[in-house]
Amino acid sequence: MAGTFAQRFLDWCTMTISIEPYTGPNAYGESQYGPPVFDVPCRIDERIRMVRDSQGVERASTTVLFVIGGPIDARDRITMPGVYKGIPQPPIITVSNFYDKNSFDHSEVYL
């Protein structure tokens, strides 16, 4: 259930993505994912900005997704819509999950 900000922001979320939740490594150390969640509403903002990844290294992000759904883990796999100019499953640099006073609100995913 989306929080207060997300309910107001939903009109601006004109795109959808699919998210495959990270479930852990397999016996060979490769990432495994759960079944995809389709048609997750989001807003795609293509702007270059500097962000820090999970190791604290500063990296250039070319896209941020404002996602109504989640929370999202940085190890999840995202599939972008066909109109996206980049690769269909870009690596996630970092994620910020936001909560309002009642529950989860939205995620900002930096690619």
N, C-alpha and C positions, 0 to 999 in steps of 0.2 A: 504494500500500500504506500503510495507516494505521500510525502509530507506537504506542508503548506506551500513552500517555494515551488515544489514540483507541480502542484495543481495549477498554479498561475503560469508556470513556464511551459506547460504541456502544449499550448497553442503554437509555440515557436518550434516545437520538435517536429519538423516536417519530414525527417528521414527515419528509417528503421535499420537496425543492425541485428545480427544474431550473436549470441554469446554462448560459448561452450565452457562451462565451469571446470576449472582445474580440479582434478580428483587426487593427484599424487603421481609419483613416478612408478613406472612398471619395473620388472625385474632387471632391466638393462639400464635403468636410470632415465629413461625417456619419459617426457610428460604425457600423462593420460588425461582425458577430458570426458565429462559427462555428456548426456544428450543436449543438443543445442536448444536454446530458448530463442524462438524466432520472433520477429517484428517487435523488438524492443525500441520504443520511441527515443529519439535523440536529436540533438542539434549538432551539426558539424561546423566547426569554426577553423578554417585553414589560415593560420597565422603563425609565423615563426616566433618562438619564445624560448628562453633558456629555463630548464627545469632540472631538478636533481633526481637521479634514479635511486633505487633502493639501497645502493652502496654509497650514496652521497656524491656521486660523480655528476658534474654539470654536463648536460647534453642538450642539443637543440631539438625542440619539439616542433613539428610542422603542422600538427593538427591537434585540436582538443575536442573531445566529445562530451557534451553535457547529456548524461544518460538518466532517464527516468526509469529506474529499475536497478536492482542490486541489493546489497552492496557488491561491488566488483573487486576481485582480487587481481593484482598485477600479473599473476600467472595465468589468468583466464585467456581464452582465445576468442578474438572478435573477428567477425566477417563483416566487411563494409558493404554498403549498397553498390550496385553496378555503376552508378554515376560518379563514384569516388575516383579521383585521378590517380591515386597511388595503388600499391599492391592490395589485393583483396583481404589478406589477413596480416596487417602490419603488426610488428612487435609493440607491445605496450611498454612505455618508458616508466611511467609512474601513474598512480591513481590517488585521487583524494575523494573519500566518501564523506558526505555531509549528513548530519542528523539535525532535526529540529527538536523541540522540547518533547515531542510525543514518540517519534520513530525515525527510521531511515528516511532521508529526503531525496538525494540525488548523488550521482557520481560524476566527477570530472576525470576523464581518461586522456592522458597525454600520449600521443603517438609520435 
